[in-house]
């Protein structure tokens, strides 16, 4: 997946990484904590997913967020939880 680093990330989902810098999940701005909103690495909606992985992840989507929507961005977090390696970054 592609990510970007923006001076003003307003409106974008923030890329959450662990202490090692590995991808964890994407948090949409409305659902982000104030600390997460400070993250400048964002997901600009460029998807690249194997079809079988996409179907698996789509079956796990839930709408338990502030908008009550099914966030397509959640597929990467579900794939990571299923043991798939998620690679992406802004010039990484």
Steps between C-alpha positions, in 0.01 A plus 500: 500500500612854443528758773587867497639743755306827499559824685122526542350149521147629570236268362724199441524167679815484712746214462565341839832319543646298786827572682695325224338715231286217364147571382222435753186665360344808345287718727257738333525859623157504665586188703857606584611617841654848526845333514426296184383814319853638544637222274594641162529166315169441325334254266418671166272210387733311265410136548693196383364173637492140378142412411479206744634720781255775410205260519618373839541853637168625358318221683640633830398866461273645767335839530575556869646849464378856549357521146337157505670429166694204367852640457686339212819623666440241775593217261871550568456464875296182451763358267774577751299325773470198266878481486548672164793737460393853413764703322467863426640837556585838368830436326588206725 
